[in-house]
Each structure stands twice: as C-alpha cells, then as structure tokens.
C-alpha cells in the first residue's frame, strides 16, 4: 500500500481542535489528569529519581519543566524524566492496541506547549494527533504479532506519536510532518526482556520515545529529510521490520472519522492492562464466595497466547515491575488483599511467603476463543478449584476502566489525589484538577507545569 506515511502525516499536520469529537476531548482530559498523578508518584520511585538526576545533570537551556523538581531544561531532555515518571508504576493510561499513549504524548506535547506559550486547545489538538497516530500504527503492525517478536509497542510506536504531537504544535505541513515521522521511527526502540530479571527498562521506554519524537520534529523543522515511506517501505519499513503479520491499510482505516482517543483506558489497578479482567474476576469470586485460600487447590486462568508469553511466567520475587506483569502474582495478591493498587507492590508484599505460595497455585490455560479476539478485547475466565472439588468460575469481558465500563471523572480525580498525595498539598491538587477540567479555556498552558514544580 502506497503513501501510508504521507497520508498519516497529512492528518496529523492538518488536525484542528474543531474536528475533535467532544467525547475524545473529555477522555483526553481524564488521561492528562491521570498522567500527572502517575508522574507525581513516579518521582518517588528509584527509577524515576535516577532518570531525573540524569536529566538535571545535563543542564542546558531553560525551555520546559521537569515536573516535581525546580529544574527547567531543554524540552527534549525533560520529557525523558516526565515520561519515565508517568510510566513509573504501570498505572498510566493504555489503549487496546497494547500501547500506553499518555506517557509518550503528554510529556512531548506539554513541554513544547509550555516552551511556545500555547493555549489549552492547542495542547488538546496535539495530544489528539499523537494518540491517533500511535493507535493507528500499533493496530496496523498487529500488536499481538509484534509483541510475540519481543517488541514493547509503547516504545516502538511512541516515537511516531510524540513527533506527530510536536509537529502539530509547530504547524508542520504534510511534507515536514512526514520527515518527522521518518526520523522518529529510525530512533525507535523498546524490547521486552525486563520480565526475565525484573529490570527497570520498561519504565524508561515512554520517556525515551517522547525525547526521540521531539528530536525528530526539531530536525525536520530545520530541513533534515527523514524517510517519507517509513511505515510501508519493503526494505526497513516499520511494519515489515517489527511484525510478521501486519496490515498497512489499518494505518488509515477510520483515521479522522472514529477517534481512538475516546477509547483510551484509565487503569484502576497498578498492573498490566491485560490482567485487569482476571483481577476483576478473582475479586468478584472472593466477594461472592468468601473463599478460604487454604482450601484452594488451584486457580485456572483462561486467556490468550500473548498473555501467556507476556504475563504467564512462574512468579519469583524480582521487583515491582516483574510482579506487575505477573498473572500469577496479581491474581494471588488480589485474592489475598482484595485489591491490586500501589500498596500491593511493596518489597515486603512481593516476597510475602503466602503470596508466593498462592501464586504457584495459579495456572494459565490457553482459551481458543479469547486467543482469537485478543487484543481487540481483553477478556478472561478465572476458575477457582477447591480441595473438595467445588468450582467457582467467572468470565469478565469488560473490566473496570474499559471502554464499556470506564472510570468516571470523579473516580479519575480520586485516583489523582491518592497518587499525588505523596508530594502535593491539597491546595495544589485542587488547582491542577481545575486547570485540567477547564483546559480548553486556558489561555497559556504554562500555568499547569508551574503547579507541578517541586
């Protein structure tokens, strides 16, 4: 299929606020508030602090704010810290195309809007361009197939999204935007090896993608020519390089007609989004039957092959990220604690003997029908088998937070307040909520990062 990159570039370059559906605007405001709360909490994590130190050590011209600190630096650097903070605990927004768009798009768009002193509508438009670019590319690459090759799609697709958002803010024409997209992919990366040893690398991917997107857009703005067939090229194009089962037509299908920004999910649980239906199911079984864990012989979780590869590994305590990706730990911990949020991933909880032992009784079972529909939907069937032969089974198709069962604005506010309480007082918390709620009326976006200064 020809001209895929050019047509996507045309959409991102020409998108204006008046073309965005109200439902998309309102959901993006939820995403923004949620991202900021995740970032504030993320500033307290070891990986967040390490990356923020690195950013500050580089110094540089004062263009944008490194949130939760007093540091202002180059926009292309501070977004490395801001994106890492947002994704610091896998609690940030996600889309069913297996990406976390907010952690990539929001840092880039907000940093450039702050630098250029732009208004709230411009920020929302840029966010939309970024979110739509990222979801359409991920859908076209076939996220399940690309994930099975070892790619982390937030990292690989994210550079495109950040470049699109920044290019929209800078008023790129189609050709310049296409060059920016080309330069974005040629910097793109993100591999999944972190679950093997509990390393921090996944946290870093969105910040790095955001940084690469700004760099790509800046180079294109100054005349650097990037490859303008970066998606569809036979030799070295993104789609062929990262998937064995892609469909280039999906990049453009519905583009500008049905906005994916309406369908981005705000997480109620600090765990991989593919596990939320399993968490909901075990919580409902616990509520309905009040099961004594000592009586459990095994817990069967029926799900897709991708979830098995991504999350079905045997659980051993190796750190919070590995636990957040572990089907066995999350199901066991939710059953023991009645929840799966920040407090379930402390070092003490991760190594708790009863959790490790119960996790060993959780077993993955491939389910053919769920395998066929994943990741268009993230259903799960959980079955608890007791020692006396009694069985309790429940299927969840629309977990809490999903498009069919979304968090309300009030629930998103509550989550933001809990996450940001580690650093922000009530007055600043309420001020941030008000700014985001009235974002389209904001004359200059710099008010928002000022409220996030440390």
C-alpha positions as CSV (number, residue, x, y, z in Angstrom):
1,X,0.0,0.0,0.0
2,X,1.5,3.3,-1.1
3,X,1.6,6.8,0.6
4,X,0.6,5.5,4.0
5,X,3.2,7.6,5.8
6,X,2.3,10.7,3.7
7,X,-1.5,10.4,4.4
8,X,-0.9,9.8,8.1
9,X,1.4,12.9,8.1
10,X,-1.3,14.9,6.4
11,X,-3.9,14.0,9.0
12,X,-1.6,14.9,11.9
13,X,-0.4,18.2,10.3
14,X,-3.9,19.4,9.5
15,X,-5.8,18.3,12.6
16,X,-7.5,21.3,14.3
17,X,-9.4,21.5,17.5
18,X,-12.9,21.9,15.9
19,X,-12.5,18.5,14.2
20,X,-12.1,16.6,17.5
21,X,-15.3,15.0,19.0
22,X,-16.3,16.2,22.4
23,X,-16.1,12.6,23.8
24,X,-12.4,12.5,22.7
25,X,-11.7,15.9,24.4
26,X,-13.3,14.8,27.6
27,X,-11.4,11.5,27.7
28,X,-8.1,13.2,26.9
29,X,-8.6,15.5,29.9
30,X,-9.1,12.4,32.1
31,X,-5.9,11.0,30.6
32,X,-3.9,14.2,31.3
33,X,-5.0,14.4,34.9
34,X,-4.3,10.7,35.4
35,X,-0.8,11.0,33.8
36,X,0.1,13.9,36.0
37,X,-0.9,11.9,39.2
38,X,1.1,8.9,38.0
39,X,4.1,11.2,37.3
40,X,4.0,12.7,40.8
41,X,4.0,9.3,42.4
42,X,6.7,8.2,39.9
43,X,9.0,10.9,41.1
44,X,9.3,9.0,44.4
45,X,10.4,5.7,42.8
46,X,14.1,4.7,42.4
47,X,13.9,4.5,38.6
48,X,12.2,7.9,38.5
49,X,14.8,9.5,40.7
50,X,17.7,8.0,38.7
51,X,16.4,9.3,35.4
52,X,15.6,12.7,36.8
53,X,19.1,13.0,38.2
54,X,20.4,12.2,34.7
55,X,18.2,14.9,33.2
56,X,19.3,17.6,35.7
57,X,23.0,16.6,35.3
58,X,22.8,17.6,31.6
59,X,21.8,21.2,32.3
60,X,21.0,23.2,29.3
61,X,18.8,26.0,28.1
62,X,15.6,26.6,30.1
63,X,12.6,25.6,27.9
64,X,10.3,23.3,30.0
65,X,9.7,22.0,33.4
66,X,10.9,18.7,34.9
67,X,7.8,18.0,37.0
68,X,8.1,17.7,40.7
69,X,11.5,19.5,40.7
70,X,12.7,23.1,40.5
71,X,14.6,22.3,37.3
72,X,13.9,23.8,33.9
73,X,15.8,22.5,30.9
74,X,15.7,21.6,27.2
75,X,12.3,20.3,26.2
76,X,13.9,17.3,24.5
77,X,15.6,16.3,27.8
78,X,13.0,17.0,30.5
79,X,10.5,14.8,28.6
80,X,12.8,11.8,29.3
81,X,12.2,12.3,33.0
82,X,8.5,13.2,32.7
83,X,7.6,10.2,30.5
84,X,9.5,7.8,32.8
85,X,7.7,9.2,35.8
86,X,4.3,8.7,34.2
87,X,5.1,5.1,33.3
88,X,6.9,4.5,36.6
89,X,4.4,2.1,38.1
90,X,2.4,0.8,35.1
91,X,-0.6,2.7,36.4
92,X,-0.9,5.1,33.4
93,X,-3.5,5.0,30.6
94,X,-3.5,2.4,27.8
95,X,-5.3,1.5,24.6
96,X,-6.4,-1.9,23.4
97,X,-3.8,-1.8,20.7
98,X,-1.3,-2.6,23.5
99,X,0.2,0.8,24.0
100,X,0.5,3.5,26.7
101,X,0.0,6.7,24.7
102,X,-0.2,9.2,27.5
103,X,3.2,8.5,28.9
104,X,4.7,9.3,25.5
105,X,2.4,12.0,24.0
106,X,1.7,14.1,27.1
107,X,5.3,14.9,28.1
108,X,6.2,16.0,24.5
109,X,3.0,18.0,23.8
110,X,3.1,19.7,27.2
111,X,6.8,20.6,27.1
112,X,6.5,22.2,23.7
113,X,3.3,23.9,24.5
114,X,5.0,25.3,27.6
115,X,8.0,26.4,25.6
116,X,5.9,28.1,23.0
117,X,3.4,29.6,25.4
118,X,0.4,27.9,23.7
119,X,-3.1,27.5,24.9
120,X,-5.2,24.6,26.1
121,X,-6.9,23.9,22.8
122,X,-3.6,23.7,21.0
123,X,-2.4,21.2,23.6
124,X,-5.5,19.1,23.3
125,X,-5.2,19.1,19.5
126,X,-1.6,18.0,19.7
127,X,-2.5,15.3,22.1
128,X,-5.2,14.0,19.8
129,X,-2.7,13.9,16.8
130,X,-0.3,11.9,18.9
131,X,-2.8,9.5,20.4
132,X,-4.4,8.8,16.9
133,X,-1.0,8.3,15.3
134,X,0.1,5.9,17.9
135,X,-3.1,3.8,18.0
136,X,-3.4,3.5,14.2
137,X,0.2,2.4,13.8
138,X,0.0,-0.1,16.5
139,X,-3.2,-1.5,15.1
140,X,-1.6,-1.8,11.6
141,X,1.5,-3.6,12.9
142,X,-0.8,-6.2,14.6
143,X,0.1,-5.7,18.3
144,X,-0.2,-9.3,19.2
145,X,2.2,-10.4,16.4
146,X,4.7,-7.6,17.1
147,X,4.6,-8.3,20.8
148,X,5.4,-12.0,20.2
149,X,8.6,-10.9,18.4
150,X,9.7,-9.3,21.7
151,X,8.8,-5.6,21.0
152,X,7.3,-3.3,23.5
153,X,4.9,-1.3,21.4
154,X,4.8,1.7,23.6
155,X,8.5,2.2,22.8
156,X,8.4,1.3,19.1
157,X,5.2,3.2,18.2
158,X,5.7,6.0,20.7
159,X,8.3,8.0,18.7
160,X,5.8,8.5,15.9
161,X,3.2,9.8,18.3
162,X,5.5,12.3,20.0
163,X,6.7,13.6,16.6
164,X,3.1,14.0,15.4
165,X,2.1,15.9,18.5
166,X,5.1,18.3,18.3
167,X,4.7,18.7,14.6
168,X,1.1,19.7,15.1
169,X,2.1,22.3,17.7
170,X,4.7,23.7,15.4
171,X,2.3,23.9,12.4
172,X,4.1,21.5,10.1
173,X,2.9,21.0,6.6
174,X,2.5,17.4,5.3
175,X,6.0,17.0,3.9
176,X,7.7,18.2,7.1
177,X,5.5,16.0,9.2
178,X,6.3,13.0,7.0
179,X,10.0,13.7,7.5
180,X,9.5,14.0,11.3
181,X,7.7,10.6,11.3
182,X,10.5,9.1,9.3
183,X,13.2,10.4,11.7
184,X,11.0,9.2,14.7
185,X,10.9,5.6,13.6
186,X,14.6,5.4,12.8
187,X,15.2,6.2,16.5
188,X,12.5,3.8,17.8
189,X,13.2,1.0,20.2
190,X,11.8,-0.9,23.2
191,X,12.4,-4.6,23.9
192,X,10.5,-6.8,26.4
193,X,13.4,-8.6,28.2
194,X,12.7,-6.8,31.5
195,X,10.5,-9.6,32.9
196,X,13.4,-12.0,32.8
197,X,15.2,-10.3,35.6
198,X,12.9,-7.6,37.0
199,X,14.9,-4.7,35.4
200,X,13.7,-1.1,35.1
201,X,13.9,-0.7,31.3
202,X,10.1,-0.7,30.6
203,X,9.7,2.4,32.8
204,X,12.2,4.2,30.6
205,X,10.7,3.5,27.1
206,X,8.0,6.1,27.0
207,X,10.3,8.9,28.2
208,X,12.9,7.9,25.6
209,X,10.2,7.8,22.8
210,X,9.0,11.2,23.8
211,X,12.5,12.5,23.7
212,X,13.1,10.9,20.3
213,X,9.9,12.4,18.9
214,X,10.9,15.9,19.9
215,X,14.3,15.4,18.3
216,X,12.8,14.1,15.1
217,X,10.4,17.0,14.9
218,X,13.1,19.6,15.6
219,X,15.4,18.1,12.9
220,X,12.5,18.0,10.4
221,X,11.6,21.6,11.2
222,X,15.1,22.7,10.3
223,X,15.1,20.9,7.0
224,X,16.6,17.5,7.9
225,X,14.9,15.0,5.5
226,X,13.6,11.8,7.1
227,X,12.3,8.8,5.1
228,X,8.8,9.5,4.0
229,X,7.8,5.9,3.4
230,X,9.0,4.8,6.8
231,X,5.8,2.7,7.5
232,X,5.3,0.9,4.2
233,X,8.8,0.6,2.8
234,X,9.7,-3.0,1.8
235,X,13.3,-2.7,3.0
236,X,13.5,-1.4,6.5
237,X,10.0,-0.1,6.8
238,X,8.5,-0.1,10.4
239,X,5.6,-2.5,9.7
240,X,7.7,-5.2,8.0
241,X,10.6,-4.8,10.4
242,X,8.5,-5.3,13.6
243,X,5.8,-7.7,12.6
244,X,5.2,-10.9,10.6
245,X,1.5,-10.2,10.2
246,X,0.9,-6.5,9.6
247,X,-1.8,-4.7,7.5
248,X,-0.7,-1.3,6.3
249,X,-4.3,-0.4,5.4
250,X,-5.1,-0.2,9.1
251,X,-3.0,2.9,9.5
252,X,-5.6,4.8,7.5
253,X,-8.8,2.9,8.2
254,X,-11.2,5.2,10.1
255,X,-8.5,7.9,10.5
256,X,-10.2,11.2,11.3
257,X,-13.6,9.5,11.4
258,X,-13.6,7.4,14.6
259,X,-11.2,8.8,17.2
260,X,-9.4,6.3,19.2
261,X,-8.8,8.9,21.9
262,X,-12.3,8.2,23.0
263,X,-11.4,4.6,23.9
264,X,-8.2,5.1,25.9
265,X,-8.5,3.3,29.3
266,X,-7.7,4.8,32.7
267,X,-6.4,2.0,35.0
268,X,-8.0,1.1,38.3
269,X,-5.1,-1.4,39.0
270,X,-1.4,-0.9,39.0
271,X,-0.8,-3.9,36.8
272,X,-0.6,-4.8,33.2
273,X,-3.9,-4.0,31.5
274,X,-4.1,-7.5,30.0
275,X,-4.6,-8.7,33.6
276,X,-7.4,-6.4,34.7
277,X,-10.2,-8.8,33.7
278,X,-8.5,-11.6,35.7
279,X,-8.2,-9.3,38.7
280,X,-11.8,-8.3,38.4
281,X,-12.9,-11.9,38.2
282,X,-11.0,-13.1,41.2
283,X,-12.2,-10.1,43.2
284,X,-15.8,-10.9,42.3
285,X,-15.3,-14.6,43.2
286,X,-13.8,-13.6,46.5
287,X,-16.7,-11.2,47.3
288,X,-19.4,-13.7,46.3
289,X,-18.0,-16.8,48.0
290,X,-15.6,-15.6,50.7
291,X,-13.1,-18.3,49.8
292,X,-10.6,-19.5,52.4
293,X,-7.3,-19.6,50.5
294,X,-6.2,-22.7,52.4
295,X,-8.9,-24.6,50.7
296,X,-7.8,-23.7,47.2
297,X,-6.3,-26.5,45.2
298,X,-5.6,-24.4,42.1
299,X,-6.8,-21.3,40.2
300,X,-7.1,-21.7,36.4
301,X,-6.9,-18.6,34.3
302,X,-8.1,-19.0,30.7
303,X,-6.6,-16.4,28.4
304,X,-4.7,-15.8,25.2
305,X,-1.3,-16.9,24.0
306,X,0.1,-13.4,24.1
307,X,-0.9,-13.0,27.7
308,X,0.7,-16.4,28.5
309,X,4.0,-15.2,26.9
310,X,3.8,-11.8,28.4
311,X,2.5,-12.5,31.9
312,X,2.1,-16.2,32.4
313,X,5.7,-16.9,33.7
314,X,6.3,-18.6,37.1
315,X,6.4,-16.0,39.8
316,X,9.5,-15.3,41.8
317,X,10.1,-12.0,43.6
318,X,12.3,-9.9,41.3
319,X,10.9,-6.4,41.9
320,X,7.7,-4.5,41.4
321,X,7.7,-4.4,37.6
322,X,8.1,-8.1,37.2
323,X,5.2,-8.6,39.7
324,X,3.0,-6.1,37.9
325,X,3.4,-8.1,34.7
326,X,2.8,-11.4,36.5
327,X,-0.6,-13.0,36.1
328,X,0.1,-15.4,38.9
329,X,1.2,-12.7,41.4
330,X,-1.6,-10.3,40.6
331,X,-4.4,-12.9,40.9
332,X,-2.9,-14.2,44.1
333,X,-2.4,-10.7,45.6
334,X,-5.9,-9.5,44.6
335,X,-7.4,-12.6,46.3
336,X,-5.3,-12.1,49.5
337,X,-5.8,-8.3,49.8
338,X,-9.0,-7.5,47.9
339,X,-7.1,-5.1,45.6
340,X,-4.2,-4.6,43.3
341,X,-3.0,-1.0,43.6
342,X,0.2,0.7,44.8
343,X,0.3,-0.9,48.2
344,X,0.3,-4.4,46.8
345,X,3.7,-4.0,45.2
346,X,5.9,-3.0,48.1
347,X,9.1,-5.1,48.6
348,X,7.5,-6.8,51.7
349,X,4.4,-7.7,49.8
350,X,6.3,-9.1,46.8
351,X,8.3,-11.6,48.9
352,X,5.5,-12.5,51.3
353,X,5.6,-16.3,51.6
354,X,1.8,-16.8,51.4
355,X,1.6,-14.7,48.2
356,X,4.5,-16.6,46.6
357,X,2.9,-19.9,47.5
358,X,-0.6,-19.0,46.4
359,X,0.8,-17.6,43.1
360,X,2.3,-21.1,42.4
361,X,-1.3,-22.5,42.5
362,X,-2.4,-20.1,39.7
363,X,-2.2,-21.9,36.3
364,X,-2.6,-20.5,32.8
365,X,-4.9,-22.3,30.3
366,X,-5.0,-21.2,26.7
367,X,-8.5,-20.4,25.5
368,X,-9.1,-20.5,21.8
369,X,-11.9,-18.0,21.6
370,X,-10.1,-15.5,23.8
371,X,-7.0,-16.0,21.8
372,X,-8.8,-15.1,18.6
373,X,-10.2,-11.8,19.9
374,X,-7.2,-10.6,21.9
375,X,-6.1,-7.8,21.8
376,X,-9.2,-6.2,20.3
377,X,-10.7,-7.1,23.7
378,X,-9.0,-8.3,27.0
379,X,-11.4,-10.9,28.4
380,X,-10.5,-13.5,30.9
381,X,-12.1,-16.6,32.6
382,X,-11.0,-17.4,36.2
383,X,-11.8,-20.7,37.8
384,X,-11.2,-21.4,41.5
385,X,-11.0,-25.2,42.3
386,X,-11.3,-26.1,46.0
387,X,-9.8,-29.1,47.6
388,X,-13.3,-30.7,48.0
389,X,-13.8,-30.5,44.2
390,X,-16.1,-27.4,44.4
391,X,-15.5,-25.0,41.5
392,X,-16.3,-21.3,41.0
393,X,-15.9,-19.8,37.6
394,X,-16.4,-16.3,36.2
395,X,-15.8,-14.6,32.9
396,X,-15.1,-10.9,32.7
397,X,-15.3,-9.2,29.2
398,X,-15.4,-5.6,30.3
399,X,-13.1,-5.0,33.3
400,X,-13.3,-1.8,35.4
401,X,-11.8,1.0,33.4
402,X,-12.5,-0.4,30.0
403,X,-14.4,1.4,27.3
404,X,-17.6,-0.4,28.3
405,X,-17.0,0.2,32.0
406,X,-15.0,3.4,32.3
407,X,-13.8,5.3,35.3
408,X,-15.9,8.4,35.9
409,X,-14.3,11.9,36.1
410,X,-14.9,11.7,39.9
411,X,-13.0,8.3,40.0
412,X,-10.1,9.7,38.0
413,X,-9.9,12.7,40.4
414,X,-9.8,10.3,43.3
415,X,-7.0,8.3,41.8
416,X,-5.1,11.5,41.0
417,X,-5.4,12.7,44.6
418,X,-4.2,9.4,46.0
419,X,-1.2,9.3,43.6
420,X,-0.2,12.9,44.1
421,X,-0.6,13.0,47.9
422,X,3.0,11.7,48.2
423,X,4.2,15.2,47.2
424,X,1.5,17.8,46.6
425,X,-0.7,19.5,49.2
426,X,-4.5,19.7,48.8
427,X,-4.5,23.3,47.5
428,X,-2.2,22.4,44.6
429,X,-4.0,19.2,43.9
430,X,-7.3,21.0,43.6
431,X,-5.8,23.7,41.4
432,X,-4.4,21.1,39.0
433,X,-7.8,19.4,38.8
434,X,-9.5,22.7,38.0
435,X,-6.9,23.6,35.3
436,X,-7.3,20.3,33.6
437,X,-11.1,20.4,33.8
438,X,-11.2,23.8,32.1
439,X,-8.2,23.1,29.8
440,X,-9.8,24.2,26.6
441,X,-10.4,27.7,28.2
442,X,-6.7,28.1,29.3
443,X,-5.0,30.9,27.5
444,X,-1.5,29.8,28.3
445,X,-0.5,26.2,29.2
446,X,2.5,27.2,31.4
447,X,0.2,27.5,34.4
448,X,-0.1,23.7,34.5
449,X,3.7,22.8,34.7
450,X,4.2,25.6,37.2
451,X,1.8,23.8,39.5
452,X,3.9,20.7,39.2
453,X,7.2,22.3,40.2
454,X,8.9,20.9,43.2
